[in-house]
Amino acid sequence: MIKVEKIIPGGQALGTHEDGRKIFFWNALPGEIITEYNITKKKSHYYEAVATRISHPSIYRVQPQDDCYLSTSPWQIVDYNYELQLKKELITEIFHEHHISSTTTDIVTNNQDYNYRNKMEYSLFWDKEQSQISLAFHQRGTHRKIPVAKSSIEHPEIFKAATKIIQELNQRNEPAYKYQSILLRCNQSGDISGGLYENHQPHPTFPRLTDTILDHTYSYSPNGFFQINIPVYEMALRSINSFIDTDEVLDLYAGVGTIGLSTASDRKLTLVECDKYAYNEMINNINNYNVQSINKVGTNSRNQFDYNNSPSYHHDNITGILAKSEEALSYIKPTQTIILDPPRSGCDSRLINKLNETKPSTIIYLSCNPTTQARDVKLLLNKYKITNITTFNFFPHTPHIENLVILHI
């Protein structure tokens, strides 16, 4: 028997094995006694496991909606209010580990904890007994596929469309091995784009979608990066907008441009992105923004842009730059508000050093990985002070946390 001590950053539950090694559980909550479990990984100093039998279940344990919950959203076993409490506690713990005294507000949520994802990728499973294909996900911690009859975290239109594709494959007696996966995305109006990825074939180009974020329309490919939970993302953008206090804004790690364009398109705005595909999407969105602005005064012209040969794009008050953020340090000025939304690895040390040297008045740091965010923020605290921390529940019933930190000189 192993007693669960707490939830750790990353979302697993911590216990101690009888041999003294730590054991990290899925399907377990603080205070529960694990009597049976399957070990999925053995390391010299720890195990990873899935709890299969529990005595003294937590008062916060609830029945998951999906049989596949461990693959897609392992916190379906957690009461939603308790999930929000856990995430708040995890942010505090992560920042305290870096010797940062932090006070976060209650977790911001729109309370739609199911049917929120606007993108999903499904594997395909061959049922030998039925000689048919079914939708599948990978079992957590393994390469094994498990068939799926129901999934509740994505928009219902997506699961319906995926089911229809499977039905059509089975009507044609198609083999599963021919296909890699099904990728589908929908916009907030319920329009679907995407389809099958075939093995050993280039990924197809799917029809583009459009969505409105804070009254601005964005165009994007279902294959590319775009926010998964737009209503909660809009809540984060409104918060970001309230902290922009300069006439110049530099949006680093800008992606397709939704943060900067949604919050600072009325300022002198520079957006920096290193991925060529995302950069091209950003320029499309800058053009869309300017077309919308121009249309208000009765014209319908659009600048032409050579994506392949230009590392920068300028239109009125908005500039797009194709570069790594850590290699675009010359754009950082003391008079700016800096927006950071880096990948999970956090900011490059060269960028942190430049911020400390140049001392822009405000830094707005949105992160999908509070551990690397706390590391970076710690390095800025000799020059800056934290004035606000707000956590957003972009991914309910998962341990993922989106955290916003505001720093001022």
C-alpha positions as CSV (number, residue, x, y, z in Angstrom):
1,M,0.0,0.0,0.0
2,I,1.3,3.5,-0.9
3,K,-0.2,6.7,0.4
4,V,-0.3,9.6,-2.0
5,E,1.4,12.7,-0.6
6,K,0.6,15.4,-3.0
7,I,0.2,16.5,-6.7
8,I,3.5,17.7,-8.2
9,P,4.1,20.1,-11.1
10,G,3.4,18.0,-14.2
11,G,0.2,16.6,-12.8
12,Q,1.2,13.3,-11.3
13,A,0.6,12.2,-7.7
14,L,3.6,11.6,-5.5
15,G,4.1,8.6,-3.2
16,T,7.0,6.5,-1.9
17,H,7.6,2.9,-2.9
18,E,8.5,0.3,-0.3
19,D,12.0,0.2,-1.7
20,G,12.4,3.9,-0.9
21,R,12.1,5.2,-4.5
22,K,9.6,7.9,-5.3
23,I,6.7,6.7,-7.4
24,F,4.6,9.1,-9.6
25,F,1.0,8.0,-10.2
26,W,-1.6,8.8,-12.7
27,N,-5.2,8.2,-11.5
28,A,-4.4,9.1,-7.9
29,L,-5.2,12.1,-5.6
30,P,-3.7,13.4,-2.4
31,G,-4.6,11.3,0.7
32,E,-5.6,8.2,-1.3
33,I,-4.2,4.8,-0.5
34,I,-3.0,2.9,-3.6
35,T,-3.3,-0.8,-3.2
36,E,-2.7,-1.9,-6.8
37,Y,-0.9,-0.2,-9.7
38,N,0.8,-0.9,-13.0
39,I,4.3,0.4,-13.4
40,T,4.9,2.1,-16.8
41,K,8.4,3.2,-16.3
42,K,11.3,2.1,-14.0
43,K,14.3,4.4,-13.4
44,S,17.1,4.2,-10.9
45,H,15.6,6.7,-8.6
46,Y,11.9,6.6,-9.3
47,Y,8.9,4.8,-10.9
48,E,6.0,6.0,-13.0
49,A,2.7,4.1,-12.6
50,V,-1.1,4.1,-13.1
51,A,-3.1,3.4,-10.0
52,T,-5.6,0.6,-10.6
53,R,-7.1,0.0,-7.1
54,I,-7.6,2.6,-4.5
55,S,-8.8,2.5,-0.9
56,H,-9.9,5.6,1.0
57,P,-10.7,7.6,-2.2
58,S,-10.5,11.3,-2.0
59,I,-13.6,13.3,-1.4
60,Y,-12.6,15.3,-4.5
61,R,-12.6,12.2,-6.8
62,V,-15.3,12.2,-9.4
63,Q,-16.3,9.7,-12.1
64,P,-14.5,10.5,-15.4
65,Q,-16.8,11.1,-18.4
66,D,-14.5,9.2,-20.9
67,D,-13.0,5.8,-20.8
68,C,-10.0,7.3,-22.6
69,Y,-9.4,10.0,-20.0
70,L,-5.9,8.9,-19.0
71,S,-4.8,9.5,-22.6
72,T,-6.4,12.9,-23.2
73,S,-7.3,14.6,-19.9
74,P,-6.1,12.6,-16.8
75,W,-7.7,15.1,-14.3
76,Q,-11.2,14.0,-15.3
77,I,-11.1,12.2,-11.9
78,V,-10.8,15.6,-10.1
79,D,-13.7,17.8,-9.0
80,Y,-13.5,20.9,-11.1
81,N,-13.3,23.4,-8.2
82,Y,-10.6,21.3,-6.6
83,E,-8.7,21.3,-9.9
84,L,-8.6,25.0,-9.8
85,Q,-7.4,24.9,-6.2
86,L,-4.6,22.4,-7.1
87,K,-3.4,24.6,-10.0
88,K,-3.3,27.7,-7.8
89,E,-1.3,25.7,-5.2
90,L,1.1,24.4,-7.9
91,I,1.9,27.9,-9.2
92,T,2.7,29.0,-5.6
93,E,4.9,25.9,-5.1
94,I,6.8,26.4,-8.4
95,F,7.6,30.0,-7.7
96,H,8.6,29.3,-4.1
97,E,11.0,26.7,-5.4
98,H,12.7,29.6,-7.2
99,H,12.6,31.7,-4.0
100,I,10.0,34.0,-5.4
101,S,7.2,35.1,-3.1
102,S,4.1,35.0,-5.3
103,T,0.5,35.7,-4.9
104,T,-1.8,34.5,-7.7
105,T,-5.4,35.4,-8.0
106,D,-8.1,32.7,-8.3
107,I,-7.7,30.7,-11.5
108,V,-9.5,32.4,-14.4
109,T,-12.0,30.1,-16.1
110,N,-15.1,30.4,-18.2
111,N,-16.4,27.2,-16.4
112,Q,-16.8,25.3,-19.7
113,D,-14.7,22.3,-18.6
114,Y,-15.8,19.9,-21.4
115,N,-16.1,20.3,-25.2
116,Y,-13.6,23.2,-25.2
117,R,-10.8,22.0,-27.6
118,N,-11.1,23.3,-31.1
119,K,-8.4,20.9,-32.4
120,M,-7.9,17.1,-32.1
121,E,-5.7,14.5,-33.6
122,Y,-6.8,10.9,-33.5
123,S,-4.9,7.7,-34.1
124,L,-6.5,4.8,-35.9
125,F,-7.0,1.3,-34.4
126,W,-7.5,-1.9,-36.3
127,D,-10.1,-4.1,-34.6
128,K,-9.2,-7.7,-35.7
129,E,-12.4,-9.2,-34.5
130,Q,-14.6,-6.8,-36.3
131,S,-12.2,-6.2,-39.2
132,Q,-12.8,-2.5,-38.9
133,I,-11.0,0.7,-38.1
134,S,-11.9,2.7,-35.0
135,L,-10.7,6.0,-33.6
136,A,-7.9,5.6,-31.0
137,F,-5.6,7.4,-28.6
138,H,-2.2,6.3,-27.3
139,Q,-2.4,4.8,-23.8
140,R,-0.5,7.1,-21.5
141,G,3.1,6.1,-21.0
142,T,3.1,3.6,-23.8
143,H,2.9,3.3,-27.6
144,R,-0.1,1.1,-27.4
145,K,-3.3,2.3,-29.0
146,I,-6.7,2.0,-27.3
147,P,-10.0,2.3,-29.3
148,V,-12.2,5.2,-28.4
149,A,-16.0,5.2,-28.5
150,K,-16.5,8.6,-26.9
151,S,-14.4,11.7,-26.2
152,S,-15.7,14.8,-24.4
153,I,-12.9,17.4,-24.3
154,E,-13.2,18.5,-28.0
155,H,-16.0,20.3,-29.6
156,P,-18.8,17.8,-30.4
157,E,-18.6,18.7,-34.1
158,I,-15.0,17.4,-34.3
159,F,-15.8,14.0,-32.8
160,K,-18.8,13.7,-35.2
161,A,-16.6,14.5,-38.2
162,A,-13.9,12.1,-37.1
163,T,-16.6,9.3,-36.7
164,K,-17.9,10.0,-40.1
165,I,-14.4,9.7,-41.6
166,I,-14.0,6.3,-39.9
167,Q,-17.4,5.1,-41.2
168,E,-16.5,6.0,-44.7
169,L,-13.1,4.2,-44.4
170,N,-14.9,1.1,-43.2
171,Q,-17.5,1.2,-45.9
172,R,-14.6,1.1,-48.4
173,N,-12.9,-1.7,-46.4
174,E,-9.7,0.4,-46.0
175,P,-6.9,-0.9,-43.9
176,A,-5.7,1.1,-40.9
177,Y,-2.0,0.7,-41.7
178,K,-2.4,3.0,-44.6
179,Y,-3.1,6.0,-42.4
180,Q,-1.2,7.9,-39.8
181,S,-3.9,9.9,-38.1
182,I,-7.0,12.1,-38.4
183,L,-6.5,15.8,-37.7
184,L,-9.5,18.1,-37.4
185,R,-10.1,21.6,-36.2
186,C,-13.2,23.7,-36.0
187,N,-13.8,27.4,-35.5
188,Q,-16.2,29.0,-33.0
189,S,-19.0,28.8,-35.6
190,G,-18.6,25.0,-35.8
191,D,-17.0,25.0,-39.3
192,I,-14.7,21.9,-39.7
193,S,-11.5,21.6,-41.6
194,G,-8.9,18.9,-41.7
195,G,-8.8,15.2,-42.5
196,L,-6.6,12.1,-42.9
197,Y,-2.9,12.0,-42.8
198,E,-1.6,9.0,-44.9
199,N,1.5,7.2,-44.0
200,H,4.5,7.9,-46.3
201,Q,2.7,10.8,-48.0
202,P,3.1,14.6,-47.6
203,H,0.6,16.1,-45.3
204,P,-2.3,17.6,-47.3
205,T,-3.2,21.3,-47.3
206,F,-6.6,21.7,-45.7
207,P,-9.0,24.6,-46.3
208,R,-8.3,27.6,-44.0
209,L,-10.6,28.6,-41.2
210,T,-11.3,32.1,-39.7
211,D,-12.1,33.1,-36.2
212,T,-12.8,36.3,-34.4
213,I,-10.8,37.2,-31.3
214,L,-11.6,40.5,-29.5
215,D,-13.3,41.8,-32.7
216,H,-10.4,41.0,-35.0
217,T,-10.7,38.2,-37.6
218,Y,-7.8,35.8,-38.0
219,S,-7.3,33.4,-40.8
220,Y,-5.3,30.2,-40.1
221,S,-4.6,26.7,-41.4
222,P,-5.9,23.7,-39.3
223,N,-2.4,22.2,-39.6
224,G,-0.7,25.1,-38.0
225,F,-0.6,26.6,-34.5
226,F,-3.7,28.4,-33.2
227,Q,-5.1,28.7,-29.7
228,I,-7.1,25.6,-28.6
229,N,-9.5,27.3,-26.2
230,I,-10.4,30.7,-27.6
231,P,-12.9,31.9,-25.0
232,V,-10.4,31.6,-22.2
233,Y,-7.6,32.9,-24.4
234,E,-9.7,36.1,-24.9
235,M,-9.9,36.5,-21.1
236,A,-6.1,36.4,-21.1
237,L,-5.8,38.9,-23.9
238,R,-8.1,41.3,-22.1
239,S,-5.9,41.0,-19.1
240,I,-2.7,41.6,-21.2
241,N,-4.3,44.6,-22.8
242,S,-5.0,46.2,-19.4
243,F,-1.2,46.1,-18.6
244,I,0.1,47.7,-21.8
245,D,1.2,51.2,-20.7
246,T,3.5,52.4,-23.5
247,D,3.0,53.6,-27.1
248,E,5.5,51.0,-28.4
249,V,5.0,47.3,-28.0
250,L,7.4,44.4,-28.9
251,D,5.8,41.0,-29.2
252,L,8.5,38.3,-29.0
253,Y,7.8,34.6,-29.9
254,A,4.8,36.1,-31.6
255,G,3.6,33.0,-33.5
256,V,0.7,34.0,-35.9
257,G,0.4,37.4,-34.2
258,T,-2.8,37.0,-32.2
259,I,-1.5,38.4,-28.9
260,G,0.1,41.6,-30.3
261,L,-2.5,42.3,-32.9
262,S,-5.4,41.7,-30.5
263,T,-4.0,43.9,-27.7
264,A,-1.7,46.5,-29.3
265,S,-2.6,47.1,-32.9
266,D,-3.3,50.7,-32.1
267,R,0.3,51.1,-30.9
268,K,3.6,51.1,-32.7
269,L,3.8,47.3,-32.8
270,T,6.6,45.0,-33.7
271,L,6.1,41.2,-33.9
272,V,9.0,38.7,-34.0
273,E,8.6,35.1,-35.0
274,C,11.3,32.5,-36.1
275,D,9.1,29.8,-37.7
276,K,8.6,30.7,-41.3
277,Y,5.2,29.1,-41.6
278,A,3.9,30.9,-38.5
279,Y,5.5,34.1,-39.8
280,N,3.6,33.9,-43.1
281,E,0.4,33.3,-41.1
282,M,1.3,36.4,-39.1
283,I,1.7,38.5,-42.2
284,N,-1.7,37.3,-43.5
285,N,-3.2,38.4,-40.2
286,I,-1.5,41.8,-40.3
287,N,-2.9,42.2,-43.8
288,N,-6.3,41.1,-42.6
289,Y,-6.2,43.6,-39.8
290,N,-5.2,46.5,-42.2
291,V,-7.9,45.5,-44.8
292,Q,-10.5,45.6,-42.0
293,S,-9.2,49.0,-41.0
294,I,-9.1,50.3,-44.5
295,N,-12.6,48.9,-45.3
296,K,-14.0,51.1,-42.6
297,V,-13.2,54.1,-44.8
298,G,-14.5,52.5,-48.0
299,T,-11.5,50.9,-49.9
300,N,-10.5,47.3,-50.3
301,S,-6.8,47.3,-51.3
302,R,-4.2,44.9,-49.9
303,N,-0.4,45.0,-49.9
304,Q,1.4,42.3,-51.8
305,F,4.0,40.4,-49.8
306,D,6.8,38.1,-51.0
307,Y,6.9,35.6,-48.2
308,N,9.9,33.7,-49.5
309,N,12.3,36.6,-50.0
310,S,11.5,39.1,-47.2
311,P,12.5,38.7,-43.5
312,S,10.5,41.7,-42.5
313,Y,7.2,43.4,-43.4
314,H,6.0,46.9,-42.6
315,H,2.6,48.4,-42.9
316,D,1.7,51.7,-41.1
317,N,2.3,51.2,-37.4
318,I,2.9,47.4,-37.5
319,T,6.1,45.5,-38.4
320,G,6.6,41.8,-38.7
321,I,10.1,40.3,-38.3
322,L,11.3,36.8,-39.3
323,A,13.9,36.0,-36.7
324,K,14.6,34.2,-33.5
325,S,13.7,36.4,-30.5
326,E,17.2,36.0,-29.0
327,E,18.6,37.2,-32.3
328,A,16.3,40.2,-32.6
329,L,17.7,42.0,-29.5
330,S,18.3,45.3,-31.3
331,Y,14.6,45.8,-31.4
332,I,14.4,46.0,-27.6
333,K,14.0,49.6,-26.3
334,P,13.5,51.1,-22.8
335,T,10.3,52.8,-24.0
336,Q,8.5,49.6,-24.8
337,T,6.1,47.1,-23.3
338,I,7.6,43.7,-24.0
339,I,5.3,40.7,-24.6
340,L,6.8,37.2,-24.1
341,D,5.0,34.0,-25.0
342,P,7.9,31.5,-25.4
343,P,7.8,27.7,-26.0
344,R,7.9,25.4,-23.0
345,S,11.7,25.7,-22.8
346,G,11.3,29.4,-21.8
347,C,13.4,32.4,-22.9
348,D,16.9,32.2,-24.2
349,S,19.5,33.6,-21.6
350,R,20.6,36.2,-24.2
351,L,17.2,37.6,-24.3
352,I,16.9,37.8,-20.5
353,N,20.3,39.5,-20.3
354,K,19.3,42.1,-22.9
355,L,16.1,42.8,-21.0
356,N,18.1,43.4,-17.8
357,E,20.5,45.6,-19.7
358,T,17.9,47.7,-21.6
359,K,15.2,47.8,-18.9
360,P,11.9,48.2,-20.9
361,S,9.3,49.7,-18.6
362,T,6.9,46.7,-18.6
363,I,7.3,43.0,-19.3
364,I,4.2,40.8,-19.9
365,Y,5.2,37.2,-19.7
366,L,2.6,34.5,-20.7
367,S,3.8,30.9,-20.3
368,C,2.5,27.4,-20.8
369,N,5.3,26.1,-18.5
370,P,5.4,27.9,-15.1
371,T,8.6,26.1,-14.1
372,T,10.7,27.7,-16.9
373,Q,8.7,30.9,-16.5
374,A,9.7,31.1,-12.8
375,R,13.3,30.4,-13.7
376,D,13.3,33.3,-16.2
377,V,11.4,35.7,-13.8
378,K,13.9,35.0,-11.1
379,L,16.7,36.3,-13.3
380,L,14.8,39.5,-13.9
381,L,14.0,40.4,-10.3
382,N,17.2,42.4,-9.7
383,K,15.8,45.0,-12.1
384,Y,12.1,44.3,-12.0
385,K,9.3,43.6,-9.5
386,I,6.3,41.4,-10.0
387,T,3.1,43.4,-9.9
388,N,0.6,40.8,-10.9
389,I,0.3,37.0,-11.4
390,T,-2.9,35.6,-13.0
391,T,-3.4,31.9,-14.0
392,F,-5.8,30.8,-16.7
393,N,-7.4,27.4,-17.1
394,F,-6.9,26.9,-20.8
395,F,-7.0,23.1,-20.6
396,P,-9.6,21.9,-18.0
397,H,-9.2,18.3,-16.7
398,T,-5.6,18.3,-17.6
399,P,-2.6,19.4,-15.4
400,H,-1.6,22.1,-18.0
401,I,-1.4,25.6,-16.6
402,E,-1.2,28.9,-18.5
403,N,0.3,31.6,-16.3
404,L,0.6,35.4,-16.8
405,V,3.2,37.4,-14.9
406,I,3.5,41.2,-15.1
407,L,6.8,42.9,-14.3
408,H,7.6,46.6,-13.9
409,I,10.8,48.5,-13.3
